[in-house]
Amino acid sequence: MAQREFTDSKGIRWLVWSTTPTQGAVLGDMQKGWLTFESDMERRRLVPVPRDWERAADDRMELYLRAAQRVTRTTPIRGTPMPTDGDESDAR
């Protein structure tokens, strides 16, 4: 799995990696995978994975980021526990 980091024009650091799902786990365009963008505050997905994204300049990565769809988190941000029942104050 290729991954890289970049900082957008607002100073937000993003970790980016390509995600390839298990065969049959998803439908439609997502079957071939997506590019995942994760910051300390949110996660986004871009379908399909752009060619040569690993070597793209940061300004190009920011364009990809803007095109990516924000998704609801199902796993915690690296090192941050998910909220427990009744504690929605930290829900992402």
Backbone hydrogen bonds in HBPLUS format (Angstrom, degrees):
<---DONOR---> <-ACCEPTOR-->    atom                        ^
c    i                          cat <-CA-CA->   ^        H-A-AA   ^      H-
h    n   atom  resd res      DA  || num        DHA   H-A  angle D-A-AA Bond
n    s   type  num  typ     dist DA aas  dist angle  dist       angle   num
A0018-SER N   A0002-ALA O   3.41 MM  16  6.21 152.0  2.50 156.1 160.6     1
A0004-ARG N   A0016-VAL O   2.84 MM  12  5.34 151.0  1.93 150.5 159.3     2
A0016-VAL N   A0004-ARG O   2.76 MM  12  5.34 166.6  1.78 172.5 173.0     3
A0006-PHE N   A0014-TRP O   3.00 MM   8  5.46 149.3  2.09 147.5 156.6     4
A0014-TRP N   A0006-PHE O   2.78 MM   8  5.46 170.0  1.79 169.9 173.1     5
A0008-ASP N   A0012-ILE O   2.90 MM   4  5.44 159.0  1.94 152.3 150.7     6
A0011-GLY N   A0008-ASP O   2.95 MM   3  5.38 162.8  1.98 117.6 121.6     7
A0015-LEU N   A0038-GLU O   2.83 MM  23  5.20 168.6  1.84 151.2 153.1     8
A0038-GLU N   A0015-LEU O   2.82 MM  23  5.20 153.2  1.90 152.4 160.8     9
A0017-TRP N   A0036-THR O   2.98 MM  19  5.33 152.1  2.06 143.7 152.7    10
A0036-THR N   A0017-TRP O   2.74 MM  19  5.33 172.1  1.74 172.8 170.2    11
A0019-THR N   A0034-TRP O   2.76 MM  15  5.35 170.3  1.77 171.0 172.8    12
A0034-TRP N   A0019-THR O   3.00 MM  15  5.35 148.5  2.11 143.0 153.0    13
A0025-ALA N   A0022-THR O   2.89 MM   3  5.40 159.4  1.93 145.3 144.9    14
A0031-GLN N   A0028-GLY O   3.18 MM   3  5.95 170.8  2.18 123.1 125.8    15
A0033-GLY N   A0030-MET O   2.94 MM   3  5.09 158.9  1.98 108.5 115.2    16
A0035-LEU N   A0046-LEU O   2.87 MM  11  4.98 163.0  1.90 142.7 147.7    17
A0046-LEU N   A0035-LEU O   2.86 MM  11  4.98 146.8  1.97 139.7 150.0    18
A0037-PHE N   A0044-ARG O   2.87 MM   7  5.00 165.7  1.89 142.0 145.2    19
A0044-ARG N   A0037-PHE O   2.80 MM   7  5.00 154.0  1.86 145.6 152.2    20
A0039-SER N   A0042-GLU O   2.89 MM   3  5.40 170.2  1.90 164.7 167.9    21
A0071-VAL N   A0043-ARG O   3.00 MM  28  5.87 168.7  2.01 149.4 148.5    22
A0045-ARG N   A0069-GLN O   2.86 MM  24  5.28 151.6  1.94 140.3 147.6    23
A0069-GLN N   A0045-ARG O   2.77 MM  24  5.28 148.9  1.87 159.7 150.3    24
A0055-ARG N   A0052-ASP O   3.13 MM   3  5.70 148.9  2.23 114.3 121.5    25
A0056-ALA N   A0053-TRP O   3.23 MM   3  4.98 159.1  2.28  98.4 104.7    26
A0060-ARG N   A0057-ALA O   3.01 MM   3  5.29 124.9  2.32 105.2 119.2    27
A0061-MET N   A0057-ALA O   2.97 MM   4  6.35 154.1  2.04 151.4 159.8    28
A0062-GLU N   A0058-ASP O   2.91 MM   4  6.18 147.5  2.01 146.6 155.1    29
A0063-LEU N   A0059-ASP O   3.21 MM   4  6.50 144.2  2.35 134.4 142.9    30
A0063-LEU N   A0060-ARG O   3.10 MM   3  5.07 120.1  2.48  93.4 108.2    31
A0064-TYR N   A0060-ARG O   3.02 MM   4  6.42 155.9  2.08 149.4 155.7    32
A0065-LEU N   A0061-MET O   2.83 MM   4  6.10 155.3  1.89 146.9 154.4    33
A0066-ARG N   A0062-GLU O   2.94 MM   4  6.20 157.0  1.99 147.2 152.1    34
A0067-ALA N   A0063-LEU O   3.13 MM   4  6.39 143.6  2.27 142.3 151.8    35
A0067-ALA N   A0064-TYR O   3.10 MM   3  5.12 124.1  2.43  95.6 110.1    36
A0068-ALA N   A0064-TYR O   3.01 MM   4  6.21 126.2  2.31 142.9 157.6    37
A0068-ALA N   A0065-LEU O   3.12 MM   3  5.09 139.1  2.29  97.5 109.3    38
A0080-THR N   A0077-ILE O   2.76 MM   3  5.29 161.6  1.79 155.8 152.0    39
A0087-ASP N   A0084-THR O   2.95 MM   3  5.52 159.3  1.99 142.7 144.3    40
A0091-ALA N   A0088-GLU O   3.15 MM   3  5.04 169.3  2.16 108.0 110.0    41
